[in-house]
Amino acid sequence: MKFRRLLEKLKSALGGASPKEPDTSRVSRRIPESNSRKSSREAGPVRVVPPRSPASVDPKQKEDNMAPPGRRPEIDLFIGFDLGTSCSKVVIGNPEVEISFPVVFQEGKQGVTQFLLPTTFREDADGCHLVREGPGTHSNFKLRLMSPSQESGGNRDDDLVDLTVYATLVLRETLQWFYGTQNRDYSHFDIVWNLAVGFPKKEVSGRDKLALGYREAMAAASILMGGSEAVTRKAAFEALHSVRNGGGDRGVIDPELIELWPEIAAQLAGYMRSPYHRNGNLVLIDIGAGTLDVSAVILHGAVDSQKCSFHHCAAFRYA
């Protein structure tokens, strides 16, 4: 759980950071060793497992795997969902043994392209579908929700429906990929799925309308992702309505296990756990297709414990 604890420290520090009064937060990298496998180092990069080609799995078997499988050992797995303006990425993590699986969305592609999925979908008479190449009929979910009119309380139901549809399609394909490539290693576990979603602000507030919209859309997607029926905007609207009214269906992922993480915190945590990490002054800039994240920090401390002094953190929508 090293990486998660590191993220939690950074997330907490970002919530109180101020450009005028830098906030110094101790970020511990010394986490108790897993009972299932002892680590040979106090801290280190999370291991990324090379992607496998999906095995030939019967669709019914995939659907059965998503259902409660009965009494088996429980294991927590985390879906990391990086919702980008133009492309999205997903990683599945096993924190017990610090292994990560990057989800392959484009078979046959080379390099990082195989992990990128255009942030758009196509709607036709049969429902909604992910798009690998070419334009979709619905896109710009993140920027539409970040627009000034939405932040001031404008009508955003259409935008949330689109985000719900896209998240449902992505998460459904993520589980199909996982059970098609990793089922041999995890079929004997009762998997408890957790969802961590990148959030395009420097902090997550319970009163923030954008954060509320993200949580509603992801909870609604959790309701739809376990089914095999076509994904439609009507079904997404009904799932959103159920979430808002406290419906009984909690979905594949319990709403309590859906978390939003500032993209800035994830970027910084990734750097601090990378082999390129160095103490000292750091300016971290992430230029996306529609947003810009900037962090100015000082990293200092011992090898097994880092201190991070935030001098400036900001996230902008510029498109």
TORFILO-209861 format. One record per residue (C-alpha): residue in one letter; chain; x, y, z; residue number from 1. Coordinates in steps of 0.1 Angstrom, whole numbers. Layout:
gugu rest = A | kette = A | px = X | py = Y | pz = Z | nr = NUM
...
//
This chain:
gugu rest = M | kette = A | px = 0 | py = 0 | pz = 0 | nr = 1
gugu rest = K | kette = A | px = 30 | py = 23 | pz = -3 | nr = 2
gugu rest = F | kette = A | px = 19 | py = 42 | pz = -33 | nr = 3
gugu rest = R | kette = A | px = -16 | py = 47 | pz = -20 | nr = 4
gugu rest = R | kette = A | px = -3 | py = 61 | pz = 13 | nr = 5
gugu rest = L | kette = A | px = 20 | py = 84 | pz = -6 | nr = 6
gugu rest = L | kette = A | px = -10 | py = 96 | pz = -26 | nr = 7
gugu rest = E | kette = A | px = -31 | py = 102 | pz = 5 | nr = 8
gugu rest = K | kette = A | px = -3 | py = 123 | pz = 21 | nr = 9
gugu rest = L | kette = A | px = 0 | py = 144 | pz = -11 | nr = 10
gugu rest = K | kette = A | px = -38 | py = 148 | pz = -14 | nr = 11
gugu rest = S | kette = A | px = -41 | py = 160 | pz = 22 | nr = 12
gugu rest = A | kette = A | px = -12 | py = 185 | pz = 17 | nr = 13
gugu rest = L | kette = A | px = -28 | py = 199 | pz = -15 | nr = 14
gugu rest = G | kette = A | px = -60 | py = 206 | pz = 3 | nr = 15
gugu rest = G | kette = A | px = -41 | py = 231 | pz = 26 | nr = 16
gugu rest = A | kette = A | px = -15 | py = 244 | pz = 2 | nr = 17
gugu rest = S | kette = A | px = -12 | py = 281 | pz = -3 | nr = 18
gugu rest = P | kette = A | px = 11 | py = 300 | pz = -27 | nr = 19
gugu rest = K | kette = A | px = 18 | py = 326 | pz = 0 | nr = 20
gugu rest = E | kette = A | px = 23 | py = 302 | pz = 29 | nr = 21
gugu rest = P | kette = A | px = 40 | py = 270 | pz = 17 | nr = 22
gugu rest = D | kette = A | px = 27 | py = 240 | pz = 35 | nr = 23
gugu rest = T | kette = A | px = 52 | py = 214 | pz = 45 | nr = 24
gugu rest = S | kette = A | px = 39 | py = 179 | pz = 48 | nr = 25
gugu rest = R | kette = A | px = 58 | py = 148 | pz = 57 | nr = 26
gugu rest = V | kette = A | px = 53 | py = 121 | pz = 31 | nr = 27
gugu rest = S | kette = A | px = 62 | py = 87 | pz = 44 | nr = 28
gugu rest = R | kette = A | px = 75 | py = 61 | pz = 21 | nr = 29
gugu rest = R | kette = A | px = 80 | py = 35 | pz = 49 | nr = 30
gugu rest = I | kette = A | px = 49 | py = 13 | pz = 48 | nr = 31
gugu rest = P | kette = A | px = 44 | py = -20 | pz = 67 | nr = 32
gugu rest = E | kette = A | px = 53 | py = -50 | pz = 45 | nr = 33
gugu rest = S | kette = A | px = 25 | py = -71 | pz = 30 | nr = 34
gugu rest = N | kette = A | px = 17 | py = -103 | pz = 48 | nr = 35
gugu rest = S | kette = A | px = 14 | py = -121 | pz = 15 | nr = 36
gugu rest = R | kette = A | px = 48 | py = -112 | pz = 2 | nr = 37
gugu rest = K | kette = A | px = 78 | py = -95 | pz = 20 | nr = 38
gugu rest = S | kette = A | px = 94 | py = -67 | pz = 2 | nr = 39
gugu rest = S | kette = A | px = 132 | py = -67 | pz = -1 | nr = 40
gugu rest = R | kette = A | px = 133 | py = -29 | pz = 0 | nr = 41
gugu rest = E | kette = A | px = 118 | py = -2 | pz = 21 | nr = 42
gugu rest = A | kette = A | px = 104 | py = 16 | pz = -9 | nr = 43
gugu rest = G | kette = A | px = 106 | py = 14 | pz = -46 | nr = 44
gugu rest = P | kette = A | px = 87 | py = 17 | pz = -79 | nr = 45
gugu rest = V | kette = A | px = 55 | py = -2 | pz = -83 | nr = 46
gugu rest = R | kette = A | px = 62 | py = -31 | pz = -107 | nr = 47
gugu rest = V | kette = A | px = 44 | py = -29 | pz = -140 | nr = 48
gugu rest = V | kette = A | px = 35 | py = -63 | pz = -155 | nr = 49
gugu rest = P | kette = A | px = 39 | py = -64 | pz = -193 | nr = 50
gugu rest = P | kette = A | px = 5 | py = -68 | pz = -209 | nr = 51
gugu rest = R | kette = A | px = -7 | py = -101 | pz = -221 | nr = 52
gugu rest = S | kette = A | px = -28 | py = -108 | pz = -251 | nr = 53
gugu rest = P | kette = A | px = -64 | py = -114 | pz = -241 | nr = 54
gugu rest = A | kette = A | px = -71 | py = -151 | pz = -238 | nr = 55
gugu rest = S | kette = A | px = -102 | py = -166 | pz = -255 | nr = 56
gugu rest = V | kette = A | px = -127 | py = -163 | pz = -227 | nr = 57
gugu rest = D | kette = A | px = -164 | py = -171 | pz = -232 | nr = 58
gugu rest = P | kette = A | px = -185 | py = -139 | pz = -227 | nr = 59
gugu rest = K | kette = A | px = -207 | py = -158 | pz = -202 | nr = 60
gugu rest = Q | kette = A | px = -177 | py = -167 | pz = -181 | nr = 61
gugu rest = K | kette = A | px = -167 | py = -130 | pz = -181 | nr = 62
gugu rest = E | kette = A | px = -202 | py = -121 | pz = -169 | nr = 63
gugu rest = D | kette = A | px = -201 | py = -148 | pz = -142 | nr = 64
gugu rest = N | kette = A | px = -168 | py = -135 | pz = -129 | nr = 65
gugu rest = M | kette = A | px = -184 | py = -100 | pz = -124 | nr = 66
gugu rest = A | kette = A | px = -210 | py = -116 | pz = -101 | nr = 67
gugu rest = P | kette = A | px = -205 | py = -123 | pz = -64 | nr = 68
gugu rest = P | kette = A | px = -186 | py = -156 | pz = -66 | nr = 69
gugu rest = G | kette = A | px = -193 | py = -169 | pz = -31 | nr = 70
gugu rest = R | kette = A | px = -170 | py = -176 | pz = -3 | nr = 71
gugu rest = R | kette = A | px = -134 | py = -172 | pz = -14 | nr = 72
gugu rest = P | kette = A | px = -105 | py = -152 | pz = -1 | nr = 73
gugu rest = E | kette = A | px = -110 | py = -115 | pz = -6 | nr = 74
gugu rest = I | kette = A | px = -85 | py = -93 | pz = -23 | nr = 75
gugu rest = D | kette = A | px = -87 | py = -56 | pz = -30 | nr = 76
gugu rest = L | kette = A | px = -78 | py = -45 | pz = -65 | nr = 77
gugu rest = F | kette = A | px = -77 | py = -9 | pz = -77 | nr = 78
gugu rest = I | kette = A | px = -87 | py = 5 | pz = -110 | nr = 79
gugu rest = G | kette = A | px = -69 | py = 37 | pz = -117 | nr = 80
gugu rest = F | kette = A | px = -88 | py = 58 | pz = -143 | nr = 81
gugu rest = D | kette = A | px = -70 | py = 87 | pz = -159 | nr = 82
gugu rest = L | kette = A | px = -98 | py = 106 | pz = -177 | nr = 83
gugu rest = G | kette = A | px = -80 | py = 128 | pz = -202 | nr = 84
gugu rest = T | kette = A | px = -95 | py = 154 | pz = -225 | nr = 85
gugu rest = S | kette = A | px = -85 | py = 136 | pz = -257 | nr = 86
gugu rest = C | kette = A | px = -73 | py = 102 | pz = -245 | nr = 87
gugu rest = S | kette = A | px = -78 | py = 81 | pz = -214 | nr = 88
gugu rest = K | kette = A | px = -57 | py = 54 | pz = -197 | nr = 89
gugu rest = V | kette = A | px = -65 | py = 27 | pz = -171 | nr = 90
gugu rest = V | kette = A | px = -42 | py = 7 | pz = -148 | nr = 91
gugu rest = I | kette = A | px = -53 | py = -21 | pz = -125 | nr = 92
gugu rest = G | kette = A | px = -32 | py = -23 | pz = -93 | nr = 93
gugu rest = N | kette = A | px = -27 | py = -50 | pz = -67 | nr = 94
gugu rest = P | kette = A | px = -14 | py = -31 | pz = -37 | nr = 95
gugu rest = E | kette = A | px = -7 | py = -62 | pz = -16 | nr = 96
gugu rest = V | kette = A | px = 22 | py = -71 | pz = -39 | nr = 97
gugu rest = E | kette = A | px = 27 | py = -38 | pz = -56 | nr = 98
gugu rest = I | kette = A | px = 19 | py = -50 | pz = -91 | nr = 99
gugu rest = S | kette = A | px = 2 | py = -29 | pz = -118 | nr = 100
gugu rest = F | kette = A | px = -14 | py = -40 | pz = -150 | nr = 101
gugu rest = P | kette = A | px = -18 | py = -14 | pz = -178 | nr = 102
gugu rest = V | kette = A | px = -50 | py = -21 | pz = -197 | nr = 103
gugu rest = V | kette = A | px = -45 | py = -27 | pz = -234 | nr = 104
gugu rest = F | kette = A | px = -73 | py = -10 | pz = -254 | nr = 105
gugu rest = Q | kette = A | px = -57 | py = -12 | pz = -289 | nr = 106
gugu rest = E | kette = A | px = -44 | py = -46 | pz = -297 | nr = 107
gugu rest = G | kette = A | px = -16 | py = -46 | pz = -324 | nr = 108
gugu rest = K | kette = A | px = -4 | py = -11 | pz = -316 | nr = 109
gugu rest = Q | kette = A | px = 31 | py = -5 | pz = -303 | nr = 110
gugu rest = G | kette = A | px = 45 | py = 15 | pz = -274 | nr = 111
gugu rest = V | kette = A | px = 22 | py = 37 | pz = -253 | nr = 112
gugu rest = T | kette = A | px = -4 | py = 39 | pz = -281 | nr = 113
gugu rest = Q | kette = A | px = -17 | py = 5 | pz = -272 | nr = 114
gugu rest = F | kette = A | px = -28 | py = 18 | pz = -237 | nr = 115
gugu rest = L | kette = A | px = -45 | py = 50 | pz = -250 | nr = 116
gugu rest = L | kette = A | px = -82 | py = 51 | pz = -256 | nr = 117
gugu rest = P | kette = A | px = -98 | py = 82 | pz = -273 | nr = 118
gugu rest = T | kette = A | px = -121 | py = 100 | pz = -249 | nr = 119
gugu rest = T | kette = A | px = -152 | py = 98 | pz = -271 | nr = 120
gugu rest = F | kette = A | px = -179 | py = 74 | pz = -280 | nr = 121
gugu rest = R | kette = A | px = -202 | py = 68 | pz = -309 | nr = 122
gugu rest = E | kette = A | px = -240 | py = 65 | pz = -305 | nr = 123
gugu rest = D | kette = A | px = -261 | py = 47 | pz = -331 | nr = 124
gugu rest = A | kette = A | px = -293 | py = 27 | pz = -332 | nr = 125
gugu rest = D | kette = A | px = -277 | py = -2 | pz = -313 | nr = 126
gugu rest = G | kette = A | px = -265 | py = 19 | pz = -284 | nr = 127
gugu rest = C | kette = A | px = -232 | py = 35 | pz = -275 | nr = 128
gugu rest = H | kette = A | px = -197 | py = 22 | pz = -284 | nr = 129
gugu rest = L | kette = A | px = -161 | py = 31 | pz = -278 | nr = 130
gugu rest = V | kette = A | px = -141 | py = 46 | pz = -307 | nr = 131
gugu rest = R | kette = A | px = -106 | py = 35 | pz = -315 | nr = 132
gugu rest = E | kette = A | px = -101 | py = 56 | pz = -346 | nr = 133
gugu rest = G | kette = A | px = -120 | py = 84 | pz = -362 | nr = 134
gugu rest = P | kette = A | px = -144 | py = 109 | pz = -347 | nr = 135
gugu rest = G | kette = A | px = -171 | py = 100 | pz = -322 | nr = 136
gugu rest = T | kette = A | px = -205 | py = 115 | pz = -317 | nr = 137
gugu rest = H | kette = A | px = -200 | py = 126 | pz = -281 | nr = 138
gugu rest = S | kette = A | px = -168 | py = 140 | pz = -266 | nr = 139
gugu rest = N | kette = A | px = -152 | py = 167 | pz = -244 | nr = 140
gugu rest = F | kette = A | px = -169 | py = 154 | pz = -212 | nr = 141
gugu rest = K | kette = A | px = -143 | py = 168 | pz = -189 | nr = 142
gugu rest = L | kette = A | px = -141 | py = 203 | pz = -204 | nr = 143
gugu rest = R | kette = A | px = -179 | py = 206 | pz = -206 | nr = 144
gugu rest = L | kette = A | px = -182 | py = 198 | pz = -169 | nr = 145
gugu rest = M | kette = A | px = -154 | py = 223 | pz = -161 | nr = 146
gugu rest = S | kette = A | px = -170 | py = 252 | pz = -181 | nr = 147
gugu rest = P | kette = A | px = -178 | py = 283 | pz = -161 | nr = 148
gugu rest = S | kette = A | px = -216 | py = 278 | pz = -168 | nr = 149
gugu rest = Q | kette = A | px = -215 | py = 244 | pz = -152 | nr = 150
gugu rest = E | kette = A | px = -194 | py = 256 | pz = -122 | nr = 151
gugu rest = S | kette = A | px = -220 | py = 283 | pz = -116 | nr = 152
gugu rest = G | kette = A | px = -249 | py = 257 | pz = -115 | nr = 153
gugu rest = G | kette = A | px = -259 | py = 254 | pz = -152 | nr = 154
gugu rest = N | kette = A | px = -278 | py = 225 | pz = -166 | nr = 155
gugu rest = R | kette = A | px = -253 | py = 197 | pz = -168 | nr = 156
gugu rest = D | kette = A | px = -274 | py = 165 | pz = -169 | nr = 157
gugu rest = D | kette = A | px = -265 | py = 159 | pz = -206 | nr = 158
gugu rest = D | kette = A | px = -228 | py = 162 | pz = -198 | nr = 159
gugu rest = L | kette = A | px = -231 | py = 138 | pz = -168 | nr = 160
gugu rest = V | kette = A | px = -250 | py = 113 | pz = -189 | nr = 161
gugu rest = D | kette = A | px = -222 | py = 114 | pz = -215 | nr = 162
gugu rest = L | kette = A | px = -196 | py = 109 | pz = -188 | nr = 163
gugu rest = T | kette = A | px = -215 | py = 81 | pz = -173 | nr = 164
gugu rest = V | kette = A | px = -218 | py = 63 | pz = -207 | nr = 165
gugu rest = Y | kette = A | px = -181 | py = 67 | pz = -214 | nr = 166
gugu rest = A | kette = A | px = -171 | py = 55 | pz = -180 | nr = 167
gugu rest = T | kette = A | px = -194 | py = 25 | pz = -182 | nr = 168
gugu rest = L | kette = A | px = -179 | py = 15 | pz = -216 | nr = 169
gugu rest = V | kette = A | px = -144 | py = 19 | pz = -203 | nr = 170
gugu rest = L | kette = A | px = -149 | py = 1 | pz = -171 | nr = 171
gugu rest = R | kette = A | px = -168 | py = -27 | pz = -187 | nr = 172
gugu rest = E | kette = A | px = -140 | py = -33 | pz = -212 | nr = 173
gugu rest = T | kette = A | px = -114 | py = -30 | pz = -184 | nr = 174
gugu rest = L | kette = A | px = -130 | py = -59 | pz = -166 | nr = 175
gugu rest = Q | kette = A | px = -133 | py = -79 | pz = -198 | nr = 176
gugu rest = W | kette = A | px = -96 | py = -73 | pz = -205 | nr = 177
gugu rest = F | kette = A | px = -87 | py = -82 | pz = -169 | nr = 178
gugu rest = Y | kette = A | px = -106 | py = -115 | pz = -168 | nr = 179
gugu rest = G | kette = A | px = -93 | py = -124 | pz = -203 | nr = 180
gugu rest = T | kette = A | px = -57 | py = -119 | pz = -194 | nr = 181
gugu rest = Q | kette = A | px = -53 | py = -123 | pz = -156 | nr = 182
gugu rest = N | kette = A | px = -81 | py = -148 | pz = -147 | nr = 183
gugu rest = R | kette = A | px = -56 | py = -176 | pz = -142 | nr = 184
gugu rest = D | kette = A | px = -41 | py = -158 | pz = -113 | nr = 185
gugu rest = Y | kette = A | px = -72 | py = -142 | pz = -97 | nr = 186
gugu rest = S | kette = A | px = -100 | py = -167 | pz = -104 | nr = 187
gugu rest = H | kette = A | px = -98 | py = -181 | pz = -68 | nr = 188
gugu rest = F | kette = A | px = -102 | py = -147 | pz = -52 | nr = 189
gugu rest = D | kette = A | px = -134 | py = -128 | pz = -44 | nr = 190
gugu rest = I | kette = A | px = -123 | py = -94 | pz = -58 | nr = 191
gugu rest = V | kette = A | px = -133 | py = -62 | pz = -41 | nr = 192
gugu rest = W | kette = A | px = -130 | py = -35 | pz = -67 | nr = 193
gugu rest = N | kette = A | px = -119 | py = 0 | pz = -58 | nr = 194
gugu rest = L | kette = A | px = -119 | py = 29 | pz = -83 | nr = 195
gugu rest = A | kette = A | px = -95 | py = 59 | pz = -82 | nr = 196
gugu rest = V | kette = A | px = -103 | py = 86 | pz = -107 | nr = 197
gugu rest = G | kette = A | px = -81 | py = 115 | pz = -117 | nr = 198
gugu rest = F | kette = A | px = -97 | py = 149 | pz = -107 | nr = 199
gugu rest = P | kette = A | px = -88 | py = 181 | pz = -127 | nr = 200
gugu rest = K | kette = A | px = -84 | py = 204 | pz = -96 | nr = 201
gugu rest = K | kette = A | px = -57 | py = 207 | pz = -70 | nr = 202
gugu rest = E | kette = A | px = -81 | py = 196 | pz = -42 | nr = 203
gugu rest = V | kette = A | px = -112 | py = 175 | pz = -38 | nr = 204
gugu rest = S | kette = A | px = -140 | py = 192 | pz = -18 | nr = 205
gugu rest = G | kette = A | px = -173 | py = 177 | pz = -8 | nr = 206
gugu rest = R | kette = A | px = -191 | py = 209 | pz = -17 | nr = 207
gugu rest = D | kette = A | px = -175 | py = 212 | pz = -52 | nr = 208
gugu rest = K | kette = A | px = -201 | py = 207 | pz = -80 | nr = 209
gugu rest = L | kette = A | px = -175 | py = 192 | pz = -103 | nr = 210
gugu rest = A | kette = A | px = -165 | py = 166 | pz = -76 | nr = 211
gugu rest = L | kette = A | px = -201 | py = 158 | pz = -70 | nr = 212
gugu rest = G | kette = A | px = -208 | py = 153 | pz = -107 | nr = 213
gugu rest = Y | kette = A | px = -177 | py = 130 | pz = -110 | nr = 214
gugu rest = R | kette = A | px = -189 | py = 109 | pz = -81 | nr = 215
gugu rest = E | kette = A | px = -224 | py = 106 | pz = -94 | nr = 216
gugu rest = A | kette = A | px = -212 | py = 96 | pz = -129 | nr = 217
gugu rest = M | kette = A | px = -188 | py = 70 | pz = -116 | nr = 218
gugu rest = A | kette = A | px = -214 | py = 55 | pz = -92 | nr = 219
gugu rest = A | kette = A | px = -239 | py = 53 | pz = -121 | nr = 220
gugu rest = A | kette = A | px = -213 | py = 37 | pz = -143 | nr = 221
gugu rest = S | kette = A | px = -206 | py = 11 | pz = -116 | nr = 222
gugu rest = I | kette = A | px = -243 | py = 1 | pz = -118 | nr = 223
gugu rest = L | kette = A | px = -242 | py = -4 | pz = -155 | nr = 224
gugu rest = M | kette = A | px = -207 | py = -19 | pz = -160 | nr = 225
gugu rest = G | kette = A | px = -216 | py = -53 | pz = -147 | nr = 226
gugu rest = G | kette = A | px = -243 | py = -60 | pz = -173 | nr = 227
gugu rest = S | kette = A | px = -241 | py = -73 | pz = -208 | nr = 228
gugu rest = E | kette = A | px = -269 | py = -53 | pz = -224 | nr = 229
gugu rest = A | kette = A | px = -262 | py = -24 | pz = -247 | nr = 230
gugu rest = V | kette = A | px = -251 | py = 9 | pz = -231 | nr = 231
gugu rest = T | kette = A | px = -275 | py = 37 | pz = -239 | nr = 232
gugu rest = R | kette = A | px = -278 | py = 73 | pz = -228 | nr = 233
gugu rest = K | kette = A | px = -313 | py = 65 | pz = -215 | nr = 234
gugu rest = A | kette = A | px = -299 | py = 37 | pz = -192 | nr = 235
gugu rest = A | kette = A | px = -272 | py = 62 | pz = -181 | nr = 236
gugu rest = F | kette = A | px = -298 | py = 88 | pz = -172 | nr = 237
gugu rest = E | kette = A | px = -318 | py = 62 | pz = -152 | nr = 238
gugu rest = A | kette = A | px = -286 | py = 51 | pz = -133 | nr = 239
gugu rest = L | kette = A | px = -278 | py = 87 | pz = -124 | nr = 240
gugu rest = H | kette = A | px = -314 | py = 91 | pz = -112 | nr = 241
gugu rest = S | kette = A | px = -310 | py = 60 | pz = -90 | nr = 242
gugu rest = V | kette = A | px = -277 | py = 73 | pz = -75 | nr = 243
gugu rest = R | kette = A | px = -292 | py = 107 | pz = -67 | nr = 244
gugu rest = N | kette = A | px = -323 | py = 91 | pz = -51 | nr = 245
gugu rest = G | kette = A | px = -304 | py = 65 | pz = -31 | nr = 246
gugu rest = G | kette = A | px = -314 | py = 35 | pz = -51 | nr = 247
gugu rest = G | kette = A | px = -307 | py = 0 | pz = -38 | nr = 248
gugu rest = D | kette = A | px = -283 | py = -11 | pz = -66 | nr = 249
gugu rest = R | kette = A | px = -247 | py = -3 | pz = -55 | nr = 250
gugu rest = G | kette = A | px = -232 | py = -17 | pz = -86 | nr = 251
gugu rest = V | kette = A | px = -199 | py = -37 | pz = -92 | nr = 252
gugu rest = I | kette = A | px = -180 | py = -11 | pz = -72 | nr = 253
gugu rest = D | kette = A | px = -193 | py = 1 | pz = -38 | nr = 254
gugu rest = P | kette = A | px = -198 | py = 39 | pz = -39 | nr = 255
gugu rest = E | kette = A | px = -177 | py = 41 | pz = -7 | nr = 256
gugu rest = L | kette = A | px = -148 | py = 26 | pz = -27 | nr = 257
gugu rest = I | kette = A | px = -149 | py = 53 | pz = -54 | nr = 258
gugu rest = E | kette = A | px = -124 | py = 80 | pz = -48 | nr = 259
gugu rest = L | kette = A | px = -113 | py = 111 | pz = -66 | nr = 260
gugu rest = W | kette = A | px = -76 | py = 120 | pz = -66 | nr = 261
gugu rest = P | kette = A | px = -62 | py = 153 | pz = -78 | nr = 262
gugu rest = E | kette = A | px = -42 | py = 147 | pz = -110 | nr = 263
gugu rest = I | kette = A | px = -14 | py = 169 | pz = -96 | nr = 264
gugu rest = A | kette = A | px = -10 | py = 146 | pz = -66 | nr = 265
gugu rest = A | kette = A | px = -8 | py = 115 | pz = -88 | nr = 266
gugu rest = Q | kette = A | px = 18 | py = 132 | pz = -111 | nr = 267
gugu rest = L | kette = A | px = 39 | py = 142 | pz = -81 | nr = 268
gugu rest = A | kette = A | px = 36 | py = 108 | pz = -64 | nr = 269
gugu rest = G | kette = A | px = 46 | py = 91 | pz = -96 | nr = 270
gugu rest = Y | kette = A | px = 77 | py = 112 | pz = -98 | nr = 271
gugu rest = M | kette = A | px = 86 | py = 106 | pz = -62 | nr = 272
gugu rest = R | kette = A | px = 84 | py = 68 | pz = -67 | nr = 273
gugu rest = S | kette = A | px = 103 | py = 69 | pz = -100 | nr = 274
gugu rest = P | kette = A | px = 140 | py = 61 | pz = -105 | nr = 275
gugu rest = Y | kette = A | px = 144 | py = 97 | pz = -118 | nr = 276
gugu rest = H | kette = A | px = 135 | py = 112 | pz = -84 | nr = 277
gugu rest = R | kette = A | px = 159 | py = 138 | pz = -70 | nr = 278
gugu rest = N | kette = A | px = 156 | py = 160 | pz = -39 | nr = 279
gugu rest = G | kette = A | px = 156 | py = 198 | pz = -44 | nr = 280
gugu rest = N | kette = A | px = 135 | py = 223 | pz = -63 | nr = 281
gugu rest = L | kette = A | px = 110 | py = 209 | pz = -87 | nr = 282
gugu rest = V | kette = A | px = 86 | py = 224 | pz = -112 | nr = 283
gugu rest = L | kette = A | px = 62 | py = 198 | pz = -125 | nr = 284
gugu rest = I | kette = A | px = 41 | py = 207 | pz = -156 | nr = 285
gugu rest = D | kette = A | px = 14 | py = 186 | pz = -172 | nr = 286
gugu rest = I | kette = A | px = 2 | py = 200 | pz = -205 | nr = 287
gugu rest = G | kette = A | px = -30 | py = 182 | pz = -216 | nr = 288
gugu rest = A | kette = A | px = -53 | py = 186 | pz = -245 | nr = 289
gugu rest = G | kette = A | px = -75 | py = 210 | pz = -226 | nr = 290
gugu rest = T | kette = A | px = -60 | py = 214 | pz = -191 | nr = 291
gugu rest = L | kette = A | px = -27 | py = 226 | pz = -176 | nr = 292
gugu rest = D | kette = A | px = -14 | py = 215 | pz = -142 | nr = 293
gugu rest = V | kette = A | px = 16 | py = 233 | pz = -126 | nr = 294
gugu rest = S | kette = A | px = 33 | py = 225 | pz = -93 | nr = 295
gugu rest = A | kette = A | px = 63 | py = 242 | pz = -77 | nr = 296
gugu rest = V | kette = A | px = 76 | py = 222 | pz = -48 | nr = 297
gugu rest = I | kette = A | px = 108 | py = 214 | pz = -28 | nr = 298
gugu rest = L | kette = A | px = 115 | py = 177 | pz = -21 | nr = 299
gugu rest = H | kette = A | px = 138 | py = 169 | pz = 8 | nr = 300
gugu rest = G | kette = A | px = 143 | py = 143 | pz = 35 | nr = 301
gugu rest = A | kette = A | px = 158 | py = 109 | pz = 39 | nr = 302
gugu rest = V | kette = A | px = 155 | py = 80 | pz = 16 | nr = 303
gugu rest = D | kette = A | px = 128 | py = 63 | pz = 35 | nr = 304
gugu rest = S | kette = A | px = 108 | py = 94 | pz = 43 | nr = 305
gugu rest = Q | kette = A | px = 102 | py = 124 | pz = 20 | nr = 306
gugu rest = K | kette = A | px = 91 | py = 160 | pz = 28 | nr = 307
gugu rest = C | kette = A | px = 73 | py = 179 | pz = 2 | nr = 308
gugu rest = S | kette = A | px = 69 | py = 217 | pz = 6 | nr = 309
gugu rest = F | kette = A | px = 43 | py = 231 | pz = -18 | nr = 310
gugu rest = H | kette = A | px = 49 | py = 266 | pz = -30 | nr = 311
gugu rest = H | kette = A | px = 24 | py = 267 | pz = -58 | nr = 312
gugu rest = C | kette = A | px = -1 | py = 243 | pz = -72 | nr = 313
gugu rest = A | kette = A | px = -28 | py = 252 | pz = -98 | nr = 314
gugu rest = A | kette = A | px = -49 | py = 234 | pz = -124 | nr = 315
gugu rest = F | kette = A | px = -63 | py = 254 | pz = -154 | nr = 316
gugu rest = R | kette = A | px = -88 | py = 248 | pz = -181 | nr = 317
gugu rest = Y | kette = A | px = -75 | py = 266 | pz = -212 | nr = 318
gugu rest = A | kette = A | px = -94 | py = 250 | pz = -241 | nr = 319
//
